[in-house]
C-alpha cells in the first residue's frame, strides 16, 4: 500500500497550524485571513512613476502616494 503524505499548513499571520481538507485553501480557519500564506512585511512590485517599477514595502507606497498628491 502506498503512503500519502498530507502537509501541515501554517498561517504566517497568527501562527495557527492545520491540515487542509480541500486542495485549495482560501483563508486561515482561526484568524480568517485570506493572506494566510503572505507575510505582512512582504515587498510587492509597484508602479511609482509612469514607466518605472521597483520593489518597495507596502508602507512606503502609502507614504509616497501622500507626498505626490
PQR file of N, CA, C, O and H, with PARSE charges and radii, in Angstrom:
ATOM      1  N   UNK A   1       0.843  -1.173   0.000 -0.4000 1.5000
ATOM      2  CA  UNK A   1       0.000   0.000   0.000 -0.0000 2.0000
ATOM      3  C   UNK A   1       0.894   1.245   0.000  0.5500 1.7000
ATOM      4  O   UNK A   1       1.930   1.267   0.664 -0.5500 1.4000
ATOM      5  N   UNK A   2       0.496   2.265  -0.736 -0.4000 1.5000
ATOM      6  CA  UNK A   2       1.297   3.479  -0.806 -0.0000 2.0000
ATOM      7  C   UNK A   2       0.905   4.453   0.307  0.5500 1.7000
ATOM      8  O   UNK A   2      -0.249   4.528   0.729 -0.5500 1.4000
ATOM      9  H   UNK A   2      -0.346   2.247  -1.275  0.4000 1.0000
ATOM     10  N   UNK A   3       1.896   5.180   0.752 -0.4000 1.5000
ATOM     11  CA  UNK A   3       1.651   6.172   1.792 -0.0000 2.0000
ATOM     12  C   UNK A   3       1.382   7.526   1.160  0.5500 1.7000
ATOM     13  O   UNK A   3       2.060   7.921   0.211 -0.5500 1.4000
ATOM     14  H   UNK A   3       2.833   5.119   0.409  0.4000 1.0000
ATOM     15  N   UNK A   4       0.414   8.219   1.675 -0.4000 1.5000
ATOM     16  CA  UNK A   4       0.080   9.556   1.209 -0.0000 2.0000
ATOM     17  C   UNK A   4       0.484  10.534   2.299  0.5500 1.7000
ATOM     18  O   UNK A   4       0.028  10.435   3.438 -0.5500 1.4000
ATOM     19  H   UNK A   4      -0.136   7.898   2.445  0.4000 1.0000
ATOM     20  N   UNK A   5       1.351  11.484   1.935 -0.4000 1.5000
ATOM     21  CA  UNK A   5       1.779  12.478   2.912 -0.0000 2.0000
ATOM     22  C   UNK A   5       0.897  13.712   2.779  0.5500 1.7000
ATOM     23  O   UNK A   5       0.772  14.290   1.699 -0.5500 1.4000
ATOM     24  H   UNK A   5       1.721  11.564   1.010  0.4000 1.0000
ATOM     25  N   UNK A   6       0.296  14.100   3.883 -0.4000 1.5000
ATOM     26  CA  UNK A   6      -0.554  15.280   3.908 -0.0000 2.0000
ATOM     27  C   UNK A   6       0.217  16.382   4.625  0.5500 1.7000
ATOM     28  O   UNK A   6       0.566  16.242   5.797 -0.5500 1.4000
ATOM     29  H   UNK A   6       0.398  13.631   4.760  0.4000 1.0000
ATOM     30  N   UNK A   7       0.485  17.487   3.912 -0.4000 1.5000
ATOM     31  CA  UNK A   7       1.264  18.556   4.533 -0.0000 2.0000
ATOM     32  C   UNK A   7       0.467  19.312   5.591  0.5500 1.7000
ATOM     33  O   UNK A   7      -0.746  19.489   5.478 -0.5500 1.4000
ATOM     34  H   UNK A   7       0.202  17.601   2.960  0.4000 1.0000
ATOM     35  N   UNK A   8       1.185  19.753   6.622 -0.4000 1.5000
ATOM     36  CA  UNK A   8       0.572  20.582   7.644 -0.0000 2.0000
ATOM     37  C   UNK A   8       0.780  22.037   7.244  0.5500 1.7000
ATOM     38  O   UNK A   8       1.910  22.447   6.977 -0.5500 1.4000
ATOM     39  H   UNK A   8       2.171  19.610   6.714  0.4000 1.0000
ATOM     40  N   UNK A   9      -0.275  22.810   7.201 -0.4000 1.5000
ATOM     41  CA  UNK A   9      -0.210  24.207   6.800 -0.0000 2.0000
ATOM     42  C   UNK A   9      -0.070  25.094   8.033  0.5500 1.7000
ATOM     43  O   UNK A   9      -0.475  24.723   9.134 -0.5500 1.4000
ATOM     44  H   UNK A   9      -1.193  22.477   7.418  0.4000 1.0000
ATOM     45  N   UNK A  10       0.521  26.290   7.818 -0.4000 1.5000
ATOM     46  CA  UNK A  10       0.676  27.230   8.928 -0.0000 2.0000
ATOM     47  C   UNK A  10       0.375  28.641   8.439  0.5500 1.7000
ATOM     48  O   UNK A  10       0.864  29.066   7.392 -0.5500 1.4000
ATOM     49  H   UNK A  10       0.850  26.591   6.923  0.4000 1.0000
ATOM     50  N   UNK A  11      -0.424  29.349   9.197 -0.4000 1.5000
ATOM     51  CA  UNK A  11      -0.758  30.732   8.894 -0.0000 2.0000
ATOM     52  C   UNK A  11       0.403  31.614   9.355  0.5500 1.7000
ATOM     53  O   UNK A  11       0.804  31.559  10.517 -0.5500 1.4000
ATOM     54  H   UNK A  11      -0.821  29.004  10.047  0.4000 1.0000
ATOM     55  N   UNK A  12       0.946  32.435   8.434 -0.4000 1.5000
ATOM     56  CA  UNK A  12       2.070  33.303   8.807 -0.0000 2.0000
ATOM     57  C   UNK A  12       1.586  34.540   9.561  0.5500 1.7000
ATOM     58  O   UNK A  12       2.402  35.284  10.105 -0.5500 1.4000
ATOM     59  H   UNK A  12       0.621  32.480   7.489  0.4000 1.0000
ATOM     60  N   UNK A  13       0.289  34.767   9.602 -0.4000 1.5000
ATOM     61  CA  UNK A  13      -0.270  35.912  10.329 -0.0000 2.0000
ATOM     62  C   UNK A  13      -0.471  35.596  11.808  0.5500 1.7000
ATOM     63  O   UNK A  13      -0.034  36.361  12.668 -0.5500 1.4000
ATOM     64  H   UNK A  13      -0.374  34.162   9.161  0.4000 1.0000
ATOM     65  N   UNK A  14      -1.132  34.471  12.112 -0.4000 1.5000
ATOM     66  CA  UNK A  14      -1.440  34.160  13.515 -0.0000 2.0000
ATOM     67  C   UNK A  14      -0.675  32.953  14.059  0.5500 1.7000
ATOM     68  O   UNK A  14      -0.672  32.724  15.269 -0.5500 1.4000
ATOM     69  H   UNK A  14      -1.487  33.850  11.413  0.4000 1.0000
ATOM     70  N   UNK A  15      -0.020  32.172  13.178 -0.4000 1.5000
ATOM     71  CA  UNK A  15       0.765  31.028  13.631 -0.0000 2.0000
ATOM     72  C   UNK A  15      -0.024  29.731  13.780  0.5500 1.7000
ATOM     73  O   UNK A  15       0.536  28.716  14.195 -0.5500 1.4000
ATOM     74  H   UNK A  15      -0.022  32.359  12.195  0.4000 1.0000
ATOM     75  N   UNK A  16      -1.296  29.749  13.453 -0.4000 1.5000
ATOM     76  CA  UNK A  16      -2.146  28.562  13.569 -0.0000 2.0000
ATOM     77  C   UNK A  16      -1.682  27.488  12.584  0.5500 1.7000
ATOM     78  O   UNK A  16      -1.350  27.796  11.439 -0.5500 1.4000
ATOM     79  H   UNK A  16      -1.750  30.573  13.116  0.4000 1.0000
ATOM     80  N   UNK A  17      -1.660  26.219  13.031 -0.4000 1.5000
ATOM     81  CA  UNK A  17      -1.278  25.095  12.180 -0.0000 2.0000
ATOM     82  C   UNK A  17      -2.477  24.174  12.016  0.5500 1.7000
ATOM     83  O   UNK A  17      -3.201  23.903  12.974 -0.5500 1.4000
ATOM     84  H   UNK A  17      -1.930  25.969  13.961  0.4000 1.0000
ATOM     85  N   UNK A  18      -2.682  23.689  10.773 -0.4000 1.5000
ATOM     86  CA  UNK A  18      -3.796  22.799  10.499 -0.0000 2.0000
ATOM     87  C   UNK A  18      -3.503  21.929   9.295  0.5500 1.7000
ATOM     88  O   UNK A  18      -2.566  22.182   8.537 -0.5500 1.4000
ATOM     89  H   UNK A  18      -2.094  23.909   9.995  0.4000 1.0000
ATOM     90  N   UNK A  19      -4.321  20.897   9.129 -0.4000 1.5000
ATOM     91  CA  UNK A  19      -4.237  20.008   7.975 -0.0000 2.0000
ATOM     92  C   UNK A  19      -5.445  20.321   7.100  0.5500 1.7000
ATOM     93  O   UNK A  19      -6.584  20.298   7.565 -0.5500 1.4000
ATOM     94  H   UNK A  19      -5.082  20.691   9.744  0.4000 1.0000
ATOM     95  N   UNK A  20      -5.186  20.611   5.843 -0.4000 1.5000
ATOM     96  CA  UNK A  20      -6.242  21.036   4.925 -0.0000 2.0000
ATOM     97  C   UNK A  20      -7.164  19.885   4.557  0.5500 1.7000
ATOM     98  O   UNK A  20      -6.724  18.747   4.392 -0.5500 1.4000
ATOM     99  H   UNK A  20      -4.260  20.630   5.465  0.4000 1.0000
ATOM    100  N   UNK A  21      -8.429  20.193   4.433 -0.4000 1.5000
ATOM    101  CA  UNK A  21      -9.408  19.213   3.988 -0.0000 2.0000
ATOM    102  C   UNK A  21      -9.615  19.284   2.481  0.5500 1.7000
ATOM    103  O   UNK A  21     -10.008  18.303   1.849 -0.5500 1.4000
ATOM    104  H   UNK A  21      -8.786  21.118   4.567  0.4000 1.0000
ATOM    105  N   UNK A  22      -9.345  20.467   1.911 -0.4000 1.5000
ATOM    106  CA  UNK A  22      -9.530  20.681   0.475 -0.0000 2.0000
ATOM    107  C   UNK A  22      -8.186  20.969  -0.186  0.5500 1.7000
ATOM    108  O   UNK A  22      -7.201  21.248   0.496 -0.5500 1.4000
ATOM    109  H   UNK A  22      -9.026  21.264   2.424  0.4000 1.0000
ATOM    110  N   UNK A  23      -8.149  20.901  -1.500 -0.4000 1.5000
ATOM    111  CA  UNK A  23      -6.913  21.147  -2.248 -0.0000 2.0000
ATOM    112  C   UNK A  23      -6.564  22.631  -2.292  0.5500 1.7000
ATOM    113  O   UNK A  23      -5.388  22.992  -2.243 -0.5500 1.4000
ATOM    114  H   UNK A  23      -8.950  20.674  -2.055  0.4000 1.0000
ATOM    115  N   UNK A  24      -7.572  23.491  -2.385 -0.4000 1.5000
ATOM    116  CA  UNK A  24      -7.317  24.927  -2.426 -0.0000 2.0000
ATOM    117  C   UNK A  24      -7.723  25.550  -1.090  0.5500 1.7000
ATOM    118  O   UNK A  24      -8.823  25.322  -0.586 -0.5500 1.4000
ATOM    119  H   UNK A  24      -8.527  23.198  -2.425  0.4000 1.0000
ATOM    120  N   UNK A  25      -6.817  26.333  -0.540 -0.4000 1.5000
ATOM    121  CA  UNK A  25      -7.047  26.974   0.748 -0.0000 2.0000
ATOM    122  C   UNK A  25      -7.350  28.444   0.505  0.5500 1.7000
ATOM    123  O   UNK A  25      -6.566  29.140  -0.142 -0.5500 1.4000
ATOM    124  H   UNK A  25      -5.924  26.519  -0.949  0.4000 1.0000
ATOM    125  N   UNK A  26      -8.472  28.921   1.013 -0.4000 1.5000
ATOM    126  CA  UNK A  26      -8.861  30.310   0.794 -0.0000 2.0000
ATOM    127  C   UNK A  26      -8.537  31.213   1.976  0.5500 1.7000
ATOM    128  O   UNK A  26      -8.220  32.388   1.789 -0.5500 1.4000
ATOM    129  H   UNK A  26      -9.109  28.356   1.538  0.4000 1.0000
ATOM    130  N   UNK A  27      -8.613  30.673   3.201 -0.4000 1.5000
ATOM    131  CA  UNK A  27      -8.333  31.505   4.368 -0.0000 2.0000
ATOM    132  C   UNK A  27      -7.947  30.644   5.564  0.5500 1.7000
ATOM    133  O   UNK A  27      -8.203  29.440   5.598 -0.5500 1.4000
ATOM    134  H   UNK A  27      -8.870  29.719   3.353  0.4000 1.0000
ATOM    135  N   UNK A  28      -7.328  31.290   6.535 -0.4000 1.5000
ATOM    136  CA  UNK A  28      -6.943  30.607   7.772 -0.0000 2.0000
ATOM    137  C   UNK A  28      -8.202  30.294   8.578  0.5500 1.7000
ATOM    138  O   UNK A  28      -9.047  31.173   8.750 -0.5500 1.4000
ATOM    139  H   UNK A  28      -7.120  32.268   6.506  0.4000 1.0000
ATOM    140  N   UNK A  29      -8.348  29.069   9.075 -0.4000 1.5000
ATOM    141  CA  UNK A  29      -9.556  28.728   9.832 -0.0000 2.0000
ATOM    142  C   UNK A  29      -9.642  29.419  11.194  0.5500 1.7000
ATOM    143  O   UNK A  29     -10.725  29.492  11.775 -0.5500 1.4000
ATOM    144  H   UNK A  29      -7.662  28.355   8.935  0.4000 1.0000
ATOM    145  N   UNK A  30      -8.523  29.925  11.710 -0.4000 1.5000
ATOM    146  CA  UNK A  30      -8.559  30.573  13.021 -0.0000 2.0000
ATOM    147  C   UNK A  30      -8.763  32.090  12.918  0.5500 1.7000
ATOM    148  O   UNK A  30      -9.711  32.623  13.494 -0.5500 1.4000
ATOM    149  H   UNK A  30      -7.644  29.865  11.237  0.4000 1.0000
ATOM    150  N   UNK A  31      -7.885  32.785  12.193 -0.4000 1.5000
ATOM    151  CA  UNK A  31      -7.975  34.251  12.115 -0.0000 2.0000
ATOM    152  C   UNK A  31      -8.776  34.735  10.911  0.5500 1.7000
ATOM    153  O   UNK A  31      -9.062  35.926  10.793 -0.5500 1.4000
ATOM    154  H   UNK A  31      -7.115  32.352  11.725  0.4000 1.0000
ATOM    155  N   UNK A  32      -9.139  33.818  10.018 -0.4000 1.5000
ATOM    156  CA  UNK A  32      -9.953  34.102   8.823 -0.0000 2.0000
ATOM    157  C   UNK A  32      -9.261  35.019   7.816  0.5500 1.7000
ATOM    158  O   UNK A  32      -9.932  35.626   6.981 -0.5500 1.4000
ATOM    159  H   UNK A  32      -8.907  32.850  10.114  0.4000 1.0000
ATOM    160  N   UNK A  33      -7.933  35.131   7.878 -0.4000 1.5000
ATOM    161  CA  UNK A  33      -7.192  35.977   6.945 -0.0000 2.0000
ATOM    162  C   UNK A  33      -7.054  35.277   5.601  0.5500 1.7000
ATOM    163  O   UNK A  33      -6.692  34.102   5.534 -0.5500 1.4000
ATOM    164  H   UNK A  33      -7.388  34.638   8.556  0.4000 1.0000
ATOM    165  N   UNK A  34      -7.352  36.022   4.519 -0.4000 1.5000
ATOM    166  CA  UNK A  34      -7.166  35.450   3.181 -0.0000 2.0000
ATOM    167  C   UNK A  34      -5.703  35.528   2.767  0.5500 1.7000
ATOM    168  O   UNK A  34      -5.309  34.962   1.747 -0.5500 1.4000
ATOM    169  H   UNK A  34      -7.646  36.976   4.574  0.4000 1.0000
ATOM    170  N   UNK A  35      -4.901  36.228   3.560 -0.4000 1.5000
ATOM    171  CA  UNK A  35      -3.466  36.345   3.295 -0.0000 2.0000
ATOM    172  C   UNK A  35      -2.678  35.440   4.245  0.5500 1.7000
ATOM    173  O   UNK A  35      -1.605  35.817   4.716 -0.5500 1.4000
ATOM    174  H   UNK A  35      -5.221  36.688   4.388  0.4000 1.0000
ATOM    175  N   UNK A  36      -3.208  34.253   4.522 -0.4000 1.5000
ATOM    176  CA  UNK A  36      -2.593  33.347   5.487 -0.0000 2.0000
ATOM    177  C   UNK A  36      -1.201  32.896   5.069  0.5500 1.7000
ATOM    178  O   UNK A  36      -0.406  32.505   5.924 -0.5500 1.4000
ATOM    179  H   UNK A  36      -4.080  33.947   4.139  0.4000 1.0000
ATOM    180  N   UNK A  37      -0.881  32.941   3.772 -0.4000 1.5000
ATOM    181  CA  UNK A  37       0.425  32.487   3.283 -0.0000 2.0000
ATOM    182  C   UNK A  37       1.307  33.636   2.807  0.5500 1.7000
ATOM    183  O   UNK A  37       2.333  33.395   2.170 -0.5500 1.4000
ATOM    184  H   UNK A  37      -1.527  33.259   3.077  0.4000 1.0000
ATOM    185  N   UNK A  38       0.929  34.892   3.104 -0.4000 1.5000
ATOM    186  CA  UNK A  38       1.695  36.068   2.687 -0.0000 2.0000
ATOM    187  C   UNK A  38       2.172  36.806   3.932  0.5500 1.7000
ATOM    188  O   UNK A  38       1.346  37.268   4.719 -0.5500 1.4000
ATOM    189  H   UNK A  38       0.096  35.089   3.621  0.4000 1.0000
ATOM    190  N   UNK A  39       3.486  36.928   4.130 -0.4000 1.5000
ATOM    191  CA  UNK A  39       3.991  37.669   5.293 -0.0000 2.0000
ATOM    192  C   UNK A  39       3.562  39.135   5.250  0.5500 1.7000
ATOM    193  O   UNK A  39       3.405  39.703   4.170 -0.5500 1.4000
ATOM    194  H   UNK A  39       4.157  36.553   3.491  0.4000 1.0000
ATOM    195  N   UNK A  40       3.373  39.747   6.416 -0.4000 1.5000
ATOM    196  CA  UNK A  40       2.931  41.138   6.489 -0.0000 2.0000
ATOM    197  C   UNK A  40       3.946  42.100   5.890  0.5500 1.7000
ATOM    198  O   UNK A  40       3.564  43.119   5.315 -0.5500 1.4000
ATOM    199  H   UNK A  40       3.501  39.286   7.294  0.4000 1.0000
ATOM    200  N   UNK A  41       5.219  41.796   6.015 -0.4000 1.5000
ATOM    201  CA  UNK A  41       6.257  42.712   5.539 -0.0000 2.0000
ATOM    202  C   UNK A  41       6.756  42.365   4.138  0.5500 1.7000
ATOM    203  O   UNK A  41       7.815  42.836   3.722 -0.5500 1.4000
ATOM    204  H   UNK A  41       5.529  40.968   6.482  0.4000 1.0000
ATOM    205  N   UNK A  42       6.002  41.546   3.411 -0.4000 1.5000
ATOM    206  CA  UNK A  42       6.420  41.165   2.062 -0.0000 2.0000
ATOM    207  C   UNK A  42       6.417  42.389   1.145  0.5500 1.7000
ATOM    208  O   UNK A  42       5.529  43.239   1.211 -0.5500 1.4000
ATOM    209  H   UNK A  42       5.142  41.164   3.749  0.4000 1.0000
ATOM    210  N   UNK A  43       7.423  42.449   0.304 -0.4000 1.5000
ATOM    211  CA  UNK A  43       7.511  43.546  -0.647 -0.0000 2.0000
ATOM    212  C   UNK A  43       6.743  43.175  -1.906  0.5500 1.7000
ATOM    213  O   UNK A  43       6.629  42.002  -2.262 -0.5500 1.4000
ATOM    214  H   UNK A  43       8.145  41.759   0.251  0.4000 1.0000
ATOM    215  N   UNK A  44       6.222  44.196  -2.568 -0.4000 1.5000
ATOM    216  CA  UNK A  44       5.492  43.931  -3.798 -0.0000 2.0000
ATOM    217  C   UNK A  44       5.959  44.895  -4.877  0.5500 1.7000
ATOM    218  O   UNK A  44       6.539  45.942  -4.589 -0.5500 1.4000
ATOM    219  H   UNK A  44       6.315  45.149  -2.278  0.4000 1.0000
ATOM    220  N   UNK A  45       5.699  44.530  -6.105 -0.4000 1.5000
ATOM    221  CA  UNK A  45       6.087  45.347  -7.242 -0.0000 2.0000
ATOM    222  C   UNK A  45       5.025  46.411  -7.456  0.5500 1.7000
ATOM    223  O   UNK A  45       3.850  46.107  -7.664 -0.5500 1.4000
ATOM    224  H   UNK A  45       5.228  43.680  -6.340  0.4000 1.0000
ATOM    225  N   UNK A  46       5.457  47.660  -7.402 -0.4000 1.5000
ATOM    226  CA  UNK A  46       4.511  48.760  -7.578 -0.0000 2.0000
ATOM    227  C   UNK A  46       5.024  49.717  -8.645  0.5500 1.7000
ATOM    228  O   UNK A  46       6.227  49.814  -8.886 -0.5500 1.4000
ATOM    229  H   UNK A  46       6.411  47.907  -7.233  0.4000 1.0000
ATOM    230  N   UNK A  47       4.113  50.406  -9.265 -0.4000 1.5000
ATOM    231  CA  UNK A  47       4.476  51.404 -10.253 -0.0000 2.0000
ATOM    232  C   UNK A  47       4.412  52.767  -9.566  0.5500 1.7000
ATOM    233  O   UNK A  47       3.328  53.249  -9.239 -0.5500 1.4000
ATOM    234  H   UNK A  47       3.135  50.328  -9.070  0.4000 1.0000
ATOM    235  N   UNK A  48       5.571  53.385  -9.346 -0.4000 1.5000
ATOM    236  CA  UNK A  48       5.631  54.662  -8.648 -0.0000 2.0000
ATOM    237  C   UNK A  48       5.477  55.811  -9.627  0.5500 1.7000
ATOM    238  O   UNK A  48       4.670  56.713  -9.409 -0.5500 1.4000
ATOM    239  H   UNK A  48       6.452  52.993  -9.611  0.4000 1.0000
ATOM    240  N   UNK A  49       6.240  55.782 -10.694 -0.4000 1.5000
ATOM    241  CA  UNK A  49       6.141  56.794 -11.735 -0.0000 2.0000
ATOM    242  C   UNK A  49       5.834  56.091 -13.036  0.5500 1.7000
ATOM    243  O   UNK A  49       6.053  54.887 -13.169 -0.5500 1.4000
ATOM    244  H   UNK A  49       6.896  55.048 -10.872  0.4000 1.0000
ATOM    245  N   UNK A  50       5.333  56.831 -13.980 -0.4000 1.5000
ATOM    246  CA  UNK A  50       4.974  56.244 -15.261 -0.0000 2.0000
ATOM    247  C   UNK A  50       6.205  55.606 -15.910  0.5500 1.7000
ATOM    248  O   UNK A  50       7.178  56.296 -16.216 -0.5500 1.4000
ATOM    249  H   UNK A  50       5.155  57.809 -13.872  0.4000 1.0000
ATOM    250  N   UNK A  51       6.159  54.309 -16.114 -0.4000 1.5000
ATOM    251  CA  UNK A  51       7.251  53.606 -16.774 -0.0000 2.0000
ATOM    252  C   UNK A  51       8.299  53.023 -15.839  0.5500 1.7000
ATOM    253  O   UNK A  51       9.053  52.143 -16.255 -0.5500 1.4000
ATOM    254  H   UNK A  51       5.368  53.749 -15.866  0.4000 1.0000
ATOM    255  N   UNK A  52       8.376  53.478 -14.589 -0.4000 1.5000
ATOM    256  CA  UNK A  52       9.389  52.928 -13.686 -0.0000 2.0000
ATOM    257  C   UNK A  52       8.726  51.991 -12.693  0.5500 1.7000
ATOM    258  O   UNK A  52       7.654  52.280 -12.162 -0.5500 1.4000
ATOM    259  H   UNK A  52       7.764  54.193 -14.251  0.4000 1.0000
ATOM    260  N   UNK A  53       9.377  50.868 -12.451 -0.4000 1.5000
ATOM    261  CA  UNK A  53       8.867  49.904 -11.483 -0.0000 2.0000
ATOM    262  C   UNK A  53       9.999  49.514 -10.558  0.5500 1.7000
ATOM    263  O   UNK A  53      11.142  49.356 -10.986 -0.5500 1.4000
ATOM    264  H   UNK A  53      10.248  50.632 -12.882  0.4000 1.0000
ATOM    265  N   UNK A  54       9.673  49.359  -9.292 -0.4000 1.5000
ATOM    266  CA  UNK A  54      10.684  48.935  -8.325 -0.0000 2.0000
ATOM    267  C   UNK A  54       9.999  48.261  -7.151  0.5500 1.7000
ATOM    268  O   UNK A  54       8.791  48.394  -6.959 -0.5500 1.4000
ATOM    269  H   UNK A  54       8.744  49.487  -8.944  0.4000 1.0000
ATOM    270  N   UNK A  55      10.789  47.533  -6.365 -0.4000 1.5000
ATOM    271  CA  UNK A  55      10.259  46.868  -5.195 -0.0000 2.0000
ATOM    272  C   UNK A  55      10.363  47.815  -4.006  0.5500 1.7000
ATOM    273  O   UNK A  55      11.385  48.471  -3.806 -0.5500 1.4000
ATOM    274  H   UNK A  55      11.771  47.425  -6.520  0.4000 1.0000
ATOM    275  N   UNK A  56       9.303  47.874  -3.231 -0.4000 1.5000
ATOM    276  CA  UNK A  56       9.325  48.685  -2.031 -0.0000 2.0000
ATOM    277  C   UNK A  56       8.275  48.168  -1.055  0.5500 1.7000
ATOM    278  O   UNK A  56       7.287  47.563  -1.473 -0.5500 1.4000
ATOM    279  H   UNK A  56       8.473  47.341  -3.395  0.4000 1.0000
ATOM    280  N   UNK A  57       8.479  48.399   0.249 -0.4000 1.5000
ATOM    281  CA  UNK A  57       7.485  47.937   1.227 -0.0000 2.0000
ATOM    282  C   UNK A  57       6.144  48.623   1.013  0.5500 1.7000
ATOM    283  O   UNK A  57       6.081  49.745   0.512 -0.5500 1.4000
ATOM    284  H   UNK A  57       9.282  48.890   0.589  0.4000 1.0000
ATOM    285  N   UNK A  58       5.086  47.945   1.394 -0.4000 1.5000
ATOM    286  CA  UNK A  58       3.744  48.476   1.205 -0.0000 2.0000
ATOM    287  C   UNK A  58       3.574  49.789   1.960  0.5500 1.7000
ATOM    288  O   UNK A  58       2.919  50.701   1.456 -0.5500 1.4000
ATOM    289  H   UNK A  58       5.137  47.034   1.801  0.4000 1.0000
ATOM    290  N   UNK A  59       4.150  49.909   3.158 -0.4000 1.5000
ATOM    291  CA  UNK A  59       4.017  51.136   3.940 -0.0000 2.0000
ATOM    292  C   UNK A  59       4.655  52.317   3.215  0.5500 1.7000
ATOM    293  O   UNK A  59       4.159  53.439   3.315 -0.5500 1.4000
ATOM    294  H   UNK A  59       4.682  49.168   3.568  0.4000 1.0000
ATOM    295  N   UNK A  60       5.742  52.085   2.490 -0.4000 1.5000
ATOM    296  CA  UNK A  60       6.400  53.157   1.741 -0.0000 2.0000
ATOM    297  C   UNK A  60       5.532  53.641   0.592  0.5500 1.7000
ATOM    298  O   UNK A  60       5.576  54.816   0.229 -0.5500 1.4000
ATOM    299  H   UNK A  60       6.146  51.173   2.408  0.4000 1.0000
ATOM    300  N   UNK A  61       4.754  52.753   0.028 -0.4000 1.5000
ATOM    301  CA  UNK A  61       3.882  53.116  -1.088 -0.0000 2.0000
ATOM    302  C   UNK A  61       2.848  54.125  -0.597  0.5500 1.7000
ATOM    303  O   UNK A  61       2.578  55.117  -1.274 -0.5500 1.4000
ATOM    304  H   UNK A  61       4.718  51.798   0.324  0.4000 1.0000
ATOM    305  N   UNK A  62       2.274  53.877   0.568 -0.4000 1.5000
ATOM    306  CA  UNK A  62       1.270  54.788   1.115 -0.0000 2.0000
ATOM    307  C   UNK A  62       1.879  56.161   1.387  0.5500 1.7000
ATOM    308  O   UNK A  62       1.247  57.183   1.120 -0.5500 1.4000
ATOM    309  H   UNK A  62       2.493  53.071   1.118  0.4000 1.0000
ATOM    310  N   UNK A  63       3.124  56.191   1.926 -0.4000 1.5000
ATOM    311  CA  UNK A  63       3.791  57.452   2.223 -0.0000 2.0000
ATOM    312  C   UNK A  63       4.089  58.224   0.949  0.5500 1.7000
ATOM    313  O   UNK A  63       3.882  59.437   0.901 -0.5500 1.4000
ATOM    314  H   UNK A  63       3.637  55.360   2.143  0.4000 1.0000
ATOM    315  N   UNK A  64       4.573  57.538  -0.090 -0.4000 1.5000
ATOM    316  CA  UNK A  64       4.915  58.205  -1.347 -0.0000 2.0000
ATOM    317  C   UNK A  64       3.677  58.750  -2.046  0.5500 1.7000
ATOM    318  O   UNK A  64       3.722  59.829  -2.636 -0.5500 1.4000
ATOM    319  H   UNK A  64       4.741  56.553  -0.050  0.4000 1.0000
ATOM    320  N   UNK A  65       2.576  58.014  -1.982 -0.4000 1.5000
ATOM    321  CA  UNK A  65       1.347  58.484  -2.622 -0.0000 2.0000
ATOM    322  C   UNK A  65       0.857  59.770  -1.951  0.5500 1.7000
ATOM    323  O   UNK A  65       0.358  60.671  -2.625 -0.5500 1.4000
ATOM    324  H   UNK A  65       2.539  57.138  -1.502  0.4000 1.0000
ATOM    325  N   UNK A  66       1.000  59.856  -0.623 -0.4000 1.5000
ATOM    326  CA  UNK A  66       0.558  61.062   0.072 -0.0000 2.0000
ATOM    327  C   UNK A  66       1.463  62.252  -0.251  0.5500 1.7000
ATOM    328  O   UNK A  66       0.993  63.389  -0.238 -0.5500 1.4000
ATOM    329  H   UNK A  66       1.406  59.124  -0.076  0.4000 1.0000
ATOM    330  N   UNK A  67       2.743  62.025  -0.539 -0.4000 1.5000
ATOM    331  CA  UNK A  67       3.654  63.086  -0.901 -0.0000 2.0000
ATOM    332  C   UNK A  67       3.366  63.623  -2.299  0.5500 1.7000
ATOM    333  O   UNK A  67       3.510  64.820  -2.548 -0.5500 1.4000
ATOM    334  H   UNK A  67       3.125  61.101  -0.550  0.4000 1.0000
ATOM    335  N   UNK A  68       2.960  62.740  -3.212 -0.4000 1.5000
ATOM    336  CA  UNK A  68       2.725  63.111  -4.594 -0.0000 2.0000
ATOM    337  C   UNK A  68       1.493  64.003  -4.717  0.5500 1.7000
ATOM    338  O   UNK A  68       1.501  64.962  -5.488 -0.5500 1.4000
ATOM    339  H   UNK A  68       2.844  61.768  -3.010  0.4000 1.0000
ATOM    340  N   UNK A  69       0.443  63.699  -3.970 -0.4000 1.5000
ATOM    341  CA  UNK A  69      -0.797  64.471  -4.093 -0.0000 2.0000
ATOM    342  C   UNK A  69      -0.790  65.730  -3.277  0.5500 1.7000
ATOM    343  O   UNK A  69      -1.768  66.477  -3.285 -0.5500 1.4000
ATOM    344  H   UNK A  69       0.437  62.919  -3.344  0.4000 1.0000
TER
END
